[in-house]
């Protein structure tokens, strides 16, 4: 026949009908089936699938004679979703009667989802046509409430497997089929749990990867301390992230500050860092950014206040060589062309050092406001 079973039900039980059809058609019937004595009761050359017809899902018709009768004739079994709803359904009664009229009384399978059979009250779950066909209660069916002592997760599934054993006509193989189904079920649950765990871990990793972070910057002035030199107005540190500047301005040498809310993808990655401040050598380097870590950057003053240079001439503009230039305890001598250059170490530098220039036969000159620079023009007088 075309179908293993035809599901008859009331529309109010559509949820149960859909579930049963989906589960039956998704059930993998094993090639070898054994009974409770471990005897092979069925053997197939290849796995088989159950074909189940459900009216609303598989056929558009308005009366039994317009096609539904043919579908009933093409089904080996009639599964009746039994509940107080179907017990009152004339349509369900017609489908049961058609199966009875075609001599298939023994292939009607009640699947009780709610109510009580043969109760005769508002809880009655068997359709009157079905009760009339089985007045002695000798009908073989499945009741999901028969497994009330089992965990809830098992009840519907046991009813499903019981239904399968009846549809393939090996009812004494139920225990074998159930043990096999239960093992496959938990294997599937374990696989789903593993997959879910992997997804959770992936999400956590993605959250961690994309989470913003802070990195502290510390500037270390490696030049000797000199209280005479002015402190810079600002120390500007800049991070370059994907061609986007992240500036940070510190107001104190040897100070610290923090780059906040850096994109998570830059954690543990290299980034370009620059440092600029008046009176200091610029820095352009590559650093590794750590989550909640610290970047230590060494800075050094330049020689802005460390060089005195110029030219010494007489009143007539003639260059004077051999003149002595003194500043902060250091000396140098002018060249034949009158040029001089005196380098002052960082610890002795001042914005305005005391300078004395002398030459035999000339008056000495002293300067207390000679600023640092390289273009001083000094004139000595006889």
N, C-alpha and C positions, 0 to 999 in steps of 0.2 A: 504494500500500500504506500501511497505518497507520504502519509503522515504517521508517525508513531502514535500521536495522541492529538485529540481535539479538546481544547479547554473551554468549558461552559461555565459562565459566571454572570453575576449581576454587575452592572456598571459601578455600583458602590464599592465593589471589591476589586476594582481595576488594578489597584496597587499590588494585590496578591497575585493576580493573573500575570501581570507583567513580570513580577519577580520569578514566578514559577517557570514561565516560558524561557526567560533568560538563563536561569540556572540549569534547566533541563537541556537546553540546546548547547550550553557551554560545558556540559558534563562529558568527560572523556571515559567512555566505556572501555575497560581493559580487554586485551586480547584473550587473556586466560582468567577465568573466574572460578573460585573454589567455594565450597560450602563450609559449614562449621566443622566438618570432619577432615578438612583439608583435601577433599576430593575435587578433582576438576569436573565442574558441571557444565562448563561452556568454554569453547575455544573457537576463536575466529582467526582468519588469516591476517586481518588488519583491524585497527581500532575503528569503531563505528560511532556515529553521532545520532542523537535523537532529533527527529523533525517534529516540531510542535506547532499546531495551528491555533491562533488566537483571533477571534472574530474581528475585534476593532483594529488589530494590527495588520491583518492579512487579507481582509476582504471588505469591500464596500457593497453592501446590499441592504435591502429593507425588509425582505421576507425570506422565509426558509426555502421557498420554491425558486427564488431568483439566483440560487447558486450555493447557498449554505448547505443544502441537503447533499450536494455533491461533495463538499468538503467533509461532511460527516461520514459519508460513505467511503471516502479516501483515508479515513483515520482508523487505525486498529483499536485504539482505546479512546474512551470518553472520560476525561478528568473533569469532575464537577467541583468547583470551588464552593464548599458548603458553608453557609452562614445564615443567620436569620434573614439577610437580604435576599439570597438566592432561593431560600425556602418559599418566599412570596413571589418569585419571578415566574410569570407565565411563559416567558421566552425560554428560560432554562428548562422548564417542564417540557416544552415542545422538543428541545434538543435531546433530552433524555428519552422521550417517547419515540423519537425517530430511531434511536439506537436500539430500543426495545423492539420496535416493529421490524427491524432488519435482523433480528435474531442474535443480538450481541449483548445480551443481558450480563454475561460473565465478564465482559470487557468494559464495564462501567466502574470507574474508580473515584470514590468520594475523597476529597482533600479538605478536611474540616479545619477551618481557620478561626471559627467563633461559634458559640452556641452549643447546644446539647442535642444529640440525636435521639429521636423517638420520645422527646419530652412532651410533645403535644401542647406546649404553651408558647408564649412570646419568644422563648429562647430556642425554639425548634430550629435546627439548621438543615434538615433534610427536606428537599422539595417533595410535595405530596405525591408526584408521579414516581419518585424514587422510593418512597416509603411503601407505596402500593405494590411496586415490583418486588420489594424485599420486606414483606410484612413480618417475617420472623426474625429480622435483624441479622440475617446471615450474610450480609454484604461485607466484602473485604475492602477496607479503605485505610486512609492515613489521617491521623489526628495530631496536629502539632502540640496539643496539650498532653499527649500521652508521655511526653518526656519532661514532665514538670519538675522532676528531681535533678535533672541535668542543668548545667550552667546555661544561662540564656543564650550564650553564643552557639550552643550545640543544638537547641531545640528545632529551629527551622531546618538546619542542615541534616539532622537525623531524619526528619520528615521527608526531605528531598531525596536522600539516599534510599529510604524505604520505598518511595515512589518509583525510583529508578529500578530497584530490584523487582517490583511488580510489573513494570512496563516491559522489561526484558525477560519476564517470566522465570526468574530464578529467585524466589522469595527466601529460600534457605541459604542464599549467599549474602544476605543482608550484612551479617557481621563482618564478612570478608571485605565487602564493598565499603562499609563504614570505616573500618580500620585503615583501609587504603586512602579513603577520602580525608579522614582526619589527619593522616600523616602528610598528605599533599597540602591540606589547609594550613597546617602549622609551618610547613616549609615555605608556603607562599607568604604567610604572615612574617616569618623571619626575613624573607627576602625583601618584603616591603619595609620592615623595620630597618634593615640594613640600608636600603635606599633612602628612607626618611632620615636616618642618622647621617648619611653622606650628604644629603641636601642641607640638613641643619649645620653640619660642619662647614659646608661650602658657603652657606649664608653667613655664618659667624666669621669665616675667613674674609668674605667679601666686605662685611661690616668693618672688620678690623683693618682691612686693606684700605678702605675708603674713609675711615674715621680720621678726622682732622687731628693734628697733634701740634705740640709746642716744642720749640728748641731754644735753649738759652745760649746767648752769645756772651763770651767773656773776653775783654780786651786786656792784654798784658803789655804794659809799657816796658820795653827791655832797655831803654836808655837810662843812664844814671840820673838820680834825683837832682833837680836844680830848681830851687825855689825862686830864683831871679827871673826865670822865663815864664811868660804868661801861659795860662792854660787855654786850650782852644775853646771857642764858643760852643762847638758841637763836634761830635764824632759820628760820622755818617757811615753806617754799614748797610749794604744792599745785597739781597739774595736775588739771583736770576732764576726764575722757575718757568720753563716753557716760554722764554722771551718776555715774561712778565716780571716787573720789578717789585720786590717786597722790601721797602726801605725801613730802616730803624735808626733813630737818632739818639745817641747817648750824650749826656751833658757832663760826664766826668771821666777823666782818664782812669783806666783800670776799673771802670764801672762795668756793670752787667745789665743786660736787658733780655727780653724774650721775643722771638718771632712766634706770634700766635696764629693758630688756625691754619697751619700749613696743610695743603691737600695730602690725604693719606697715601697716595701713590708715590710720594717723594720720600717716604720713610725708608731709611737704610740706602738711600740713593745719593749719588754725588750731585752737587749743585755748585754753581759759580758764586763766589762771594767777593765783594769789593769793599775797600775801606778808604775813605777820604776825610782828611782833616787838615786845616791850615797848620803848618809847622811840623807836619809828620810826613814820612815817606808813604806814598799810596801803596795799597796792597791789592793785588788781583790774584785770587787763588781758587782752588777747588776743595770743597769740604764734603764730608759725609754727614747727612742729617739723620739723627737718631730720635726716636720717639721719647719725649721727655728727657732728652740728653742735653749735652753741652758742647758748644764749639768754642775752642780756645784759640784766640788769634793774637799773635805777637805783633806789636807795632813799635816803630822807632822814629824818633824825631829826625828831621832832616838838618842840613847845615845852615839854615836861614840865618841864625845868629852866630855862626861859627867861622865866618870869613871876613877879614878886612883887607881890601885890595884897592889900589889906585895908582896915581902917578905923582912924584915929587918934582917940582921945578923951582927955579929961582925967580927973582922979580922980572927977569927978561924972558921968562918962558923956557929957559934952558933946563934940560933934565939934569937932576942931581942923583948921581949914583953913590952908593956907599953910605947913605943915610940910615940911621937906626930907627926902627919902628918898634915901640914897646906897648904892650896891652896885656893886662891881667897876668903880669909876670912872665910874659912870653915876648920874644924879640925876633925880628927878621931884618934884613938889610936890603935896601933898594938896589936894583940892577943899574947897569950903565944907562939904560934908557929911562931911568927914574921910576920904573914900575916896582911895586912891592905887593906881597900877598902873605898875610898872616892867618894861619889856621888856629882857631881856639877850640879846645875840646869841650864837649857838651857840659861837663860839670863846672866850667869856668865861664860859660857864655852868659852875656847880659844883653838886653836890648840896646843899652848905651854904655859900652865899656870905656874905661879911662884910657886914653891913647896919648903917648908922648913920642914926638918925632924930633930927632936931633942929628946935627952934622957939624963937625969941627969947622969953625969959621962962620957958622950961621947961628942965628938965634933959635933956641928950641921952641917948639910949638906944642901946647898941650890942649887936648880936646876932651870935654866931659859929655858932650852931646853928639858925638860922632856916631851916628847909627851904623849898623852893620850894612855891608854892601861891597860892591866890587868896582865902583867908579868914582872913588874919591879923588879930587884934585887938590893937592897940598902945596902951598907956596912957602918957601923958607926965605928969610931975609938975612942980609949980611949984618 
